[in-house]
Amino acid sequence: MRKGMSPRETKRLMKRMGLIMETMSDVQQVIFKTNEKEVVVEEPEVAVVNLKGQKMFQVTGGKIIERELTVEGEKLTIPEEDIKLVADQTGKSMEEAKQALEESGGNLAKAILLLQTG
């Protein structure tokens, strides 16, 4: 009886089971967002496991930043680095980026799309 399987044998067995695992390259940031806070993982290692069409993501490593999302009256407090990121991604001013983030409730992707589409 063998004690362990070689990586090659493991890969073949996983493929026969319909399990495919790949590493995503060049991932800069992963953001988990809830109603109360945001958890940002900078420079993570991300593996995508595909099991018969269903994808699962494994995120490890990197610097972890937790931010509370606070609402002041009706206005959301937007972190300065989010404003800069949206401005850099869209080529718009910091003020335009901040306004788009406020309109999108602090959602980075929505703010970028909002500025790119019009």
Residue, then its C-alpha position, 0 to 999 in steps of 0.5 A: m500500500r502506498k503512503g501518498m500520491s504524487p501531484r500528477e496522480t492527484k491531478r488525474l484523480m481530481k480530473r476524473m472526479g470532475l474537479i478542476m483547480e486553477t490559480m488566478s494570476d495577477v489578483q490585486q485585491v479581493i473585497f468581501k462586503t457586508n452591510e456593516k463592513e468591508v474586508v479587503v485582502e491585498e495581493p492575495e493568492v486565489a485558487v478557483v475550484n470548478l466542480k461540475g460547473q460550480k465555481m468555488f474561490q479559495v483566498t489566502g495570504g495578503k494583507i487584510i484590512e477591515r473597514e466599518l461602513t458607517v452612515e452619517g445621516e444619509k451620507l456614506t463615509i467613503p474611504e479615500e483609497d476607494i475614491k483614488l481607485v475609482a478616479d484612477q480606473t476611470g480617469k475622472s476627478m477625485e470629486e467625480a469619483k467620490q460622487a459616483l461612490e456616494e450614488s452607488g452606496g460605496n460599491l466600487a464596481k458600480a461607481i466605476l461603471l457609472l462613470q464609464t457609461g455616462 
